[in-house]
Amino acid sequence: MPYKIDTCKMKLPRKLDRRIKLTNQQRIEIANLFNQWYTQTRLALIFEVHRKTIRNIVYPEKYQADLKRRIDGKCHKLYYNREKNTQAVKNTRRYRQKNKEKLI
């Protein structure tokens, strides 16, 4: 039986959504620094995110191509770990339940 938190489709505020790693201001700053010859790896270290996150900000067309490949089902599923995913879903549900008061 699904958790009530999953069925009611409550949208988390941006400040509570743990999937969001960078603010819009930081994204603009990353684009500016990349234009000043900073490497993707160095920017990833500065902002403490994965290098691919920086690549998606700097090259949005590559990000869109990745999304399209994912939708078409042409991505390699080698990296999918069912147990790890199950645990991540449980942790997310607990986090959302704990912060339910803040959402209302």
PyMOL commands that set and color helices and strands:
alter all, ss='L'
color gray80, all
select helices_A, chain A and resi 4-7+24-35+40-47+51-58+60-72+82-98+100-103
alter helices_A, ss='H'
color red, helices_A
deselect
rebuild
show_as cartoon
